[in-house]
Amino acid sequence: MAAGDISQALVVNVRRRLGEQATSGLADAEIYQMLERGQRALGWLLRDAAMPHITGYETGTLTASEADLPDDFWRVRAVVVGGVVAKAWPIEEEGELGVGLVQPSATDVYYKIWWDTVSEAPKLLVKIGDAASTAAYEVFYIRVPADLSSTVDPEVGEPLYDLIEDFAVIECLKLRKRHDEAAIETGYFLRRVAIVNSRFGGGPPFQGEAGDPATYMQGGQQ
């Protein structure tokens, strides 16, 4: 299978569901854009554990307690400094960390992600009680997926392709001002998102969620 074949197939599926096979009314570029928006939407709607395909990892050494983050950094999952899992720096302690009861140390590490206006890129700032720290660090994060096109396939993994397609259908229906249909499809889409999240929330499976295979096997209704 060549690169982009999956994206092209998704475009065909979206057209079929819209009932618009020709490109005269809706350009392929518009559908690719909606599919890409769907992929980005899943990055916000789904639990991180449901998206291992776009989980990134970076390691390095701090420079004066700071480090540049990867170009494809989206949001942080975990930070480890010197083998210690760091805690998120609470926003209410901004400018006060290390002054009051909370005293950062090599065994009680804090971090925050901030936007560097000089480099115009996100950076990592670590508090371990040493402003000039050169400790080793690890960052686990969610990556920004590549833009979809006829030569670039989705990165979120095959189990989520249907959700990307659903999102694109909804957005295209809105473009066509078919709002009633879009509302119905949105309900289905959000229900499927909830089902996926239920699988990665720590609860036991097959508890009768809408669309759960066990529901069908027990003769239930969706």
C-alpha positions as CSV (number, residue, x, y, z in Angstrom):
1,M,0.0,0.0,0.0
2,A,1.5,3.3,-1.0
3,A,1.6,6.4,1.2
4,G,-1.6,8.3,1.0
5,D,-3.8,5.4,0.0
6,I,-5.7,5.4,3.3
7,S,-6.4,9.1,3.1
8,Q,-7.6,8.7,-0.5
9,A,-9.9,5.9,0.6
10,L,-11.3,8.0,3.4
11,V,-12.1,10.8,0.9
12,V,-14.0,8.3,-1.2
13,N,-15.9,7.1,1.9
14,V,-16.8,10.7,2.9
15,R,-18.1,11.4,-0.6
16,R,-20.2,8.2,-0.6
17,R,-21.8,9.1,2.7
18,L,-22.5,12.6,1.5
19,G,-24.0,11.4,-1.8
20,E,-21.5,13.6,-3.7
21,Q,-19.3,11.4,-5.9
22,A,-18.1,14.2,-8.2
23,T,-15.5,16.9,-7.2
24,S,-17.5,19.7,-8.9
25,G,-19.3,20.6,-5.6
26,L,-16.8,19.7,-2.9
27,A,-13.1,19.7,-3.7
28,D,-10.8,16.9,-2.5
29,A,-8.7,19.5,-0.7
30,E,-11.7,20.5,1.4
31,I,-12.3,16.9,2.5
32,Y,-8.7,16.4,3.3
33,Q,-8.9,19.5,5.5
34,M,-11.9,18.2,7.3
35,L,-10.2,14.8,7.8
36,E,-7.2,16.6,9.2
37,R,-9.4,18.6,11.6
38,G,-10.9,15.3,12.7
39,Q,-7.5,13.9,13.5
40,R,-6.7,17.0,15.5
41,A,-10.1,16.9,17.2
42,L,-9.4,13.3,18.4
43,G,-6.2,14.6,20.0
44,W,-8.4,16.7,22.3
45,L,-11.4,14.4,22.7
46,L,-9.7,11.1,23.4
47,R,-7.7,10.0,26.4
48,D,-4.0,10.0,25.7
49,A,-3.7,6.2,26.3
50,A,-6.1,5.7,23.3
51,M,-3.6,7.3,21.0
52,P,-0.2,5.5,21.3
53,H,0.6,6.1,17.6
54,I,1.1,9.8,18.3
55,T,2.8,9.5,21.6
56,G,6.3,11.0,21.4
57,Y,9.4,10.7,23.6
58,E,12.4,13.0,24.0
59,T,15.4,12.8,26.2
60,G,18.3,15.1,26.8
61,T,20.2,17.2,29.4
62,L,18.9,20.4,30.9
63,T,20.7,23.7,30.3
64,A,20.3,26.0,33.3
65,S,17.2,24.0,34.3
66,E,15.6,24.6,30.8
67,A,15.3,22.6,27.6
68,D,13.8,23.0,24.2
69,L,10.9,20.8,23.3
70,P,10.5,18.9,20.0
71,D,9.1,20.6,17.0
72,D,6.1,18.3,17.0
73,F,5.3,18.8,20.7
74,W,1.5,19.2,21.4
75,R,1.0,18.6,25.1
76,V,2.9,16.9,27.9
77,R,2.1,13.5,29.3
78,A,4.9,13.1,31.9
79,V,8.3,14.6,32.7
80,V,11.1,12.6,34.4
81,V,14.2,14.3,35.7
82,G,17.1,12.4,37.1
83,G,15.0,9.3,37.3
84,V,12.3,11.1,39.3
85,V,8.8,11.7,38.0
86,A,8.2,15.5,38.1
87,K,5.0,17.2,39.3
88,A,3.3,19.8,37.3
89,W,4.1,23.3,38.6
90,P,0.8,24.7,40.0
91,I,-0.1,27.9,38.4
92,E,-1.1,29.4,41.7
93,E,2.5,29.0,42.8
94,E,3.8,31.0,39.9
95,G,6.8,33.0,41.2
96,E,6.5,31.5,44.6
97,L,7.7,27.9,44.2
98,G,10.5,27.3,46.7
99,V,9.5,30.2,48.9
100,G,6.7,28.7,51.0
101,L,6.0,25.1,52.1
102,V,6.9,23.6,48.7
103,Q,10.6,23.2,48.4
104,P,11.8,21.6,45.1
105,S,14.7,19.2,45.4
106,A,16.3,16.4,43.4
107,T,13.7,14.1,44.9
108,D,10.7,16.5,44.7
109,V,10.9,17.8,41.2
110,Y,8.5,20.3,39.5
111,Y,8.2,21.3,35.9
112,K,6.2,23.7,33.7
113,I,5.8,24.2,30.0
114,W,6.0,27.7,28.8
115,W,6.1,29.6,25.5
116,D,9.4,31.3,24.8
117,T,8.6,34.6,22.9
118,V,12.2,34.8,21.7
119,S,12.5,31.4,20.0
120,E,8.7,31.3,19.5
121,A,8.6,27.7,20.6
122,P,7.5,25.8,23.8
123,K,10.1,25.1,26.4
124,L,10.5,23.0,29.5
125,L,11.4,24.7,32.8
126,V,12.4,22.5,35.7
127,K,12.6,23.3,39.4
128,I,14.9,21.0,41.5
129,G,16.4,23.6,43.8
130,D,19.3,24.3,41.4
131,A,18.7,27.1,38.9
132,A,21.7,26.0,36.9
133,S,20.7,22.3,36.7
134,T,22.2,20.1,34.0
135,A,20.3,17.0,35.0
136,A,19.1,14.4,32.5
137,Y,15.4,14.6,31.6
138,E,12.8,12.6,29.7
139,V,9.6,14.0,28.2
140,F,6.6,11.9,27.2
141,Y,4.2,13.9,25.1
142,I,1.5,13.8,22.5
143,R,2.8,14.7,19.0
144,V,1.1,17.0,16.5
145,P,0.2,14.7,13.6
146,A,1.2,15.5,10.1
147,D,-1.3,17.2,7.8
148,L,-3.3,14.7,5.7
149,S,-3.1,14.7,1.9
150,S,-3.2,12.3,-1.0
151,T,0.3,11.2,-0.1
152,V,0.1,11.4,3.7
153,D,-2.0,8.9,5.8
154,P,-3.5,9.5,9.3
155,E,-1.2,8.9,12.2
156,V,-3.6,8.1,15.0
157,G,-3.9,4.4,14.1
158,E,-6.3,2.2,12.2
159,P,-8.9,1.8,15.0
160,L,-9.6,5.5,14.9
161,Y,-9.9,6.0,11.1
162,D,-13.7,5.7,11.3
163,L,-13.9,8.5,13.8
164,I,-11.8,10.8,11.6
165,E,-14.2,9.9,8.7
166,D,-17.2,10.6,10.9
167,F,-15.9,14.0,11.9
168,A,-15.2,14.9,8.2
169,V,-18.7,13.9,7.2
170,I,-20.2,16.1,10.0
171,E,-18.1,19.2,8.9
172,C,-19.0,18.6,5.2
173,L,-22.7,18.4,6.1
174,K,-22.4,21.7,7.8
175,L,-20.8,23.2,4.7
176,R,-23.8,22.0,2.8
177,K,-26.1,23.5,5.4
178,R,-27.5,20.1,6.1
179,H,-27.6,20.9,9.8
180,D,-30.2,18.3,10.9
181,E,-28.1,15.5,9.4
182,A,-25.0,17.0,11.0
183,A,-26.6,17.0,14.4
184,I,-27.6,13.4,14.1
185,E,-24.1,12.4,13.0
186,T,-22.6,14.4,15.8
187,G,-24.6,12.5,18.4
188,Y,-23.2,9.2,16.9
189,F,-19.7,10.6,16.8
190,L,-19.7,11.7,20.4
191,R,-21.1,8.4,21.6
192,R,-18.4,6.5,19.8
193,V,-15.8,8.8,21.4
194,A,-17.2,8.1,24.8
195,I,-17.0,4.3,24.1
196,V,-13.3,4.6,23.1
197,N,-12.6,6.6,26.2
198,S,-14.4,4.1,28.4
199,R,-11.9,1.5,27.3
200,F,-9.0,3.6,28.6
201,G,-10.4,5.0,31.8
202,G,-9.5,2.1,34.1
203,G,-13.0,0.7,34.4
204,P,-14.0,-2.9,33.5
205,P,-15.0,-3.6,29.9
206,F,-18.3,-4.8,28.6
207,Q,-20.6,-3.0,31.0
208,G,-23.3,-2.3,28.5
209,E,-22.2,1.0,27.1
210,A,-24.1,2.0,24.0
211,G,-22.5,0.2,21.0
212,D,-20.6,-2.3,23.3
213,P,-20.3,-5.7,21.6
214,A,-21.5,-7.3,24.8
215,T,-24.8,-5.4,24.5
216,Y,-25.5,-7.0,21.2
217,M,-24.5,-10.5,22.3
218,Q,-26.9,-10.2,25.2
219,G,-29.7,-9.1,22.9
220,G,-29.7,-5.5,24.0
221,Q,-30.3,-2.4,21.9
222,Q,-27.9,0.3,20.9
